[in-house]
Amino acid sequence: MLVVPIPLYLVEANIRKISAKRSCSCPSFPPQSSVELMKHTTTRYGTWKPIDEGITLTWRDLSVYVRQKKVWYKKHKGNQKPFKRVLNNVSGAVGPGSLVALMGASGAGKSTLMNALAHRTPGGVVVDGDIMVNGHRANRSMNSLSGYVHQDDLFVGSLTVREHLLFNARLRMDRRTTKAEREGRVSEMIKELGLKRVQNNRIGVPGTDKSLSGGERKRLAFATEILTGPPLTLLVKPPTSPTRA
């Protein structure tokens, strides 16, 4: 799932230029040289921040390759272990303010696509194609630009909900942010995500009596990623609680 805020005007002026040169049913995105957003952004302590109007994420002809398993490789002679293509020429676009859901059967490649877009692919995985953010080729700065909710929760079970969020606020938020501002943001997230009742409960370990429910853990993971208000949020697996969404 992708959640992105929006500047349609960034794309409209360039679509006419591209359509004259290229005929394609895929979403068009502006060339890197046509939108110079990087000149108008403010850099803080080495992190890149987009303009306030939001971002447009586009990808074209995106393919992902992984190495074949050793069992398959032993049956075939060759100098190098062959690759298997798990995503084949995928194209798409997400504008600011949009909510996009990727739906498909297990093993269809949803998580693989999300990892590729977020530049979080493991070693040995090859990504081929174009991933653009506001007309600029995406790179490792996507880690600071986007929030990413993992499929598996990453928590320290001995911390309470509030302690966990305060700890992450100190790590993620601008170092010039005051203590009062961090605590205010944490309180806001606790209220918005319906965690006020369990804010002083320990996160615990799944399967034990004293631990958060599955839905509460997912909401806590989401709250952690949106503490800094990223313009792009990717959720590999959305909250599945039957009572809260």
C-alpha positions, -999 to +999 in steps of 0.1 A: +000+000+000+014+034-009+003+067+007+016+098-011+007+136-008+004+155-044+017+179-071-002+172-104+013+204-119+047+188-118+036+162-144+011+180-166+036+203-182+058+174-192+033+149-204+027+169-236+064+170-243+068+133-238+037+122-257+051+139-288+082+117-287+068+085-272+036+065-276+031+043-246+001+031-225+023+033-194+021+063-171+045+091-183+069+108-160+089+140-165+125+136-176+152+142-149+164+174-165+129+190-167+120+193-130+147+207-108+131+202-074+164+195-057+174+231-061+143+242-041+146+218-012+161+224+022+188+199+033+189+193+071+219+174+085+224+154+054+188+143+048+168+152+017+134+168+022+108+172-006+088+203-012+056+209+008+033+201-021+042+164-020+058+140-044+050+119-074+064+084-076+067+066-110+082+034-121+086+020-157+097-014-170+107-025-135+121-061-134+136-079-104+160-108-107+171-133-079+197-160-081+185-195-086+187-220-057+217-242-055+196-273-061+186-260-096+221-248-103+237-282-097+216-297-125+228-271-151+264-265-160+276-230-164+302-205-152+277-184-132+246-193-112+216-182-134+191-156-124+153-160-122+131-130-130+104-126-103+090-093-116+086-086-153+084-051-168+061-036-142+050+001-147+029+024-126+026+059-110+013+073-077+004+109-074+004+130-042-027+125-020-033+090-035-039+057-017-029+027-038-034-009-028-014-038-044-035-069-044-026-104-056-022-140-046+006-152-023+039-152-042+027-128-069+055-103-061+038-076-040+065-075-013+092-077-040+078-046-058+074-027-025+110-035-015+123-024-050+104+009-048+117+016-013+153+006-023+153-021+004+161-052-017+186-077-001+220-084-014+222-105-046+189-091-059+191-072-092+166-044-099+163-032-135+142-003-147+134+033-139+122+045-105+116+083-104+106+107-076+095+141-089+114+134-121+146+125-104+160+090-103+154+075-069+184+063-048+192+054-012+177+087-001+144+069-003+151+056+032+148+091+047+121+102+023+097+073+030+082+054+059+083+016+056+061-007+077+077-042+077+058-074+073+073-086+106+071-063+136+104-050+150+100-042+187+118-045+220+093-064+241+104-049+274+094-013+264+060+002+268+041+017+238+050+053+248+086+044+256+090+028+222+076+059+204+097+083+224+128+063+217+121+064+180+112+101+180+147+109+194+163+088+167+142+099+137+131+135+143+153+166+136+178+170+164+167+206+169+133+194+179+126+201+215+116+175+241+082+190+244+077+188+206+087+152+205+064+143+234+036+162+218+041+143+185+041+110+203+009+118+222-007+128+189+002+095+173-010+075+203-044+093+201-048+091+163-039+054+162-061+043+191-033+033+214-042+055+244-056+026+264-024+006+261+002+034+260+017+023+293+016-014+286+047-034+277+048-044+240+057-080+251+063-110+229+035-125+206+019-156+221+024-146+257-003-134+281+011-099+286+016-086+251-002-063+227-027-078+203-019-083+166-039-052+156-023-030+183+012-041+172+005-032+136-009+002+146+022+008+167+044-001+138+025+024+116+027+051+142+065+046+144+069+052+106+048+083+104+063+101+134+083+124+111+054+128+086+070+113+056+054+122+022+055+085+012+045+055+033+047+019+022+030-008+041+040-044+032+011-058+052-017-034+065-033-038+099-056-068+100-074-063+134-111-072+131-120-044+155-097-015+145-083-006+111 
